[in-house]
Every structure is written in C-alpha cells, then in structure tokens.
C-alpha cells in the first residue's frame, strides 16, 4: 500500500505500528467517524478502541498522514 519504514539514528518517538493505525482507521470508518481530530479523541475516550489498538494514542497529524496514504487513488 506504499508504507514507508524509516530507520536511522534520529532521536524521537518510535513510529506507531501500522496495524494499530489500520485497525483504528477501519473501526472509525465503519462508525462514520471521518475527522482525524475526532479519531484522535475516540482513541483516548472509547474503551473498545483502546483495547483494539493496544492503548496507543496517535495525534491527529499522524492519523491524517496515515489516512492520506490509505486514501491515495
């Protein structure tokens, strides 16, 4: 699907696992939640989603970037 994995010596947060982001995307798609900010809120509020994605909390920028890769024509 065009996923990129970056490696190197740059310090920073570890990347989120793509399987967690995909699960979050599919769950929100099925429940008609389209906004990356609403998806971010759902990941911190909904217990079902927390269990599904292993309690990771991606921010709306990460979700938006992932959605752009998924929805690419």
N, C-alpha and C positions, 0 to 999 in steps of 0.2 A: 504494500500500500504506500510505499515511499517513506517509511520511517527512517530516521537518522539516529545513530547512536554516536555520541561524542565521547572521545577519550582524550586524556592529556593530564597535565599537571596543574591545571587551573583549579584554584580553591573555590569552594562554593557548595551549594546544596546538591545532594545526589539527585539525579533525574528520577522522575516518577516512573514506575513500571507501566509500560504501555497497556498491559492487560487490565490494570486498575482504571486507567483513564477510559479505555474502551468500555468496560463494564458500566462506569458512571455515565458515559455518553449514551449507551443503549438504554439504560434504565430511564434516564431523563427524556430521551426521545420517545419511549413508549408511554411516558406520563405527560407528554406535551409540554415539557419544560425546555425552552429553546435558548434563553439568555444565559451567557456564561456567568454573569453575576448571580442569577437565580440558581444555576447549577452549583456554584460555589457555596451558596447559602444552604442548599439542600444537602451537600456533603457534610456540613457541620451540624445540621439540625435533625435530619431524618435518621433514625436508628437503623432502619433497613439498609440504607445506603452506606452507613458507617460499617456495618457488618460485611456488606457486599465488597467494598473496596479496601477493607483492612484498615480502616480509620486513618487513611491518608487524607490530607486536606490541601488539595491543589488550589492555587489562587485563580482568579478569573482570567488572567493573562495566559497562564499555562493551558487552561481549558480552551480558551479562544484559539490559541495556536494549534492545539490538537484538533479542534473542530475544523480548522482551515485545511489541515492535511486530509482529514476524513472526507470532507465535502468537496474536495477538488474534483472537477469534471474529468 
